[in-house]
Amino acid sequence: MHDSGAAALTLVITTFNRSRYLQGLLESVAALDPAPERIIVVDNASTDDTQETIAGAAARLPMPVVNLRLPVNAGGAGGFAAGVERALTEGASWLWVMDDDVVVLPAP
């Protein structure tokens, strides 16, 4: 949330070799209002084009996109643990954690 009076919401996404799903999720986040203050994408050592997808989102989205690439696939739980730790280090007050295969919908 970009309002200076609002608590810092960080979105933590864990992904592994599903760049198309990740792309859809990141595009849906771009339409949120209010938007999260920051996005942390935990790449569980993907071997597809996930890194390019994250870089493209970082260049186009209005909020910082942190690319946290793990050296091995730590699974969902390991990815979320790493992402939450990074989010707290970055100053998050609120966390929203999700897998890569969803999209978010703005309120009507």
FENKA-V809445 format. One record per residue. N is the residue number from 1. SS is DSSP state (~ for helix, > for strand, _ for the rest). PSI is psi in degrees with one decimal (* if undefined). D_CENTER is the distance of its C-alpha to the mean C-alpha in Angstrom with 1 decimal. Layout:
BEGIN
N_SS_PSI_D_CENTER / N_SS_PSI_D_CENTER
END
This chain:
BEGIN
1___131.2_14.2 / 2___-7.2_16.2 / 3___125.0_19.6 / 4___-21.3_20.9 / 5___-8.2_22.4 / 6___152.4_19.3 / 7___149.3_17.4 / 8___112.0_14.2 / 9_>_125.4_11.3 / 10_>_131.4_7.9 / 11_>_125.4_5.1 / 12_>_121.0_4.3 / 13_>_131.3_3.9 / 14_>_135.3_7.2 / 15_>_155.1_9.1 / 16___110.6_12.7 / 17___37.9_14.8 / 18___57.8_13.5 / 19_~_-32.6_12.4 / 20_~_-41.4_14.2 / 21_~_-46.2_12.3 / 22_~_-42.1_8.9 / 23_~_-46.2_10.7 / 24_~_-42.4_11.9 / 25_~_-47.6_8.8 / 26_~_-36.8_7.5 / 27_~_-38.7_11.2 / 28_~_-34.3_11.5 / 29_~_-33.9_9.1 / 30_~_-24.3_11.3 / 31___-3.6_14.2 / 32___141.2_13.5 / 33___108.2_16.1 / 34___154.6_15.6 / 35___157.7_12.1 / 36___154.0_9.6 / 37___-29.7_10.8 / 38_>_151.8_7.7 / 39_>_132.3_4.0 / 40_>_118.4_3.9 / 41_>_118.9_3.8 / 42_>_110.5_7.1 / 43_>_112.8_9.6 / 44___55.5_12.6 / 45___44.4_15.2 / 46___151.5_15.0 / 47___4.2_18.2 / 48___-153.1_17.4 / 49___28.2_16.0 / 50_~_-41.7_12.3 / 51_~_-38.8_12.6 / 52_~_-38.3_14.2 / 53_~_-43.4_11.6 / 54_~_-44.2_9.0 / 55_~_-40.8_12.0 / 56_~_-41.6_13.0 / 57_~_-40.9_9.9 / 58_~_-33.1_10.3 / 59_~_-24.7_13.9 / 60_~_-26.4_13.8 / 61___150.6_11.4 / 62___-8.9_13.1 / 63___159.5_10.7 / 64_>_139.0_9.7 / 65_>_112.9_6.9 / 66_>_126.8_7.4 / 67_>_104.2_8.3 / 68_>_94.0_9.4 / 69_>_122.0_11.8 / 70___147.9_14.0 / 71___-19.6_17.7 / 72___161.8_18.2 / 73___105.9_16.7 / 74___4.8_16.4 / 75_~_177.3_15.7 / 76_~_-48.7_13.4 / 77_~_-44.1_15.0 / 78_~_-38.2_14.9 / 79_~_-44.7_11.3 / 80_~_-38.5_10.5 / 81_~_-45.0_13.3 / 82_~_-41.3_12.1 / 83_~_-41.7_8.7 / 84_~_-42.1_10.7 / 85_~_-44.6_13.3 / 86_~_-41.7_11.4 / 87_~_-43.9_10.1 / 88_~_-37.5_13.8 / 89_~_-34.4_15.0 / 90___-2.9_13.2 / 91___17.1_15.1 / 92___136.8_12.9 / 93___-31.4_15.4 / 94_>_145.0_13.5 / 95_>_142.3_10.5 / 96_>_111.1_9.0 / 97_>_140.3_8.1 / 98_>_156.1_8.1 / 99_>_171.5_9.1 / 100___-10.8_8.5 / 101___33.0_11.9 / 102___169.0_11.8 / 103___154.8_11.7 / 104___145.8_12.0 / 105___132.9_15.4 / 106___154.4_16.7 / 107___146.2_19.7 / 108___*_23.0
END
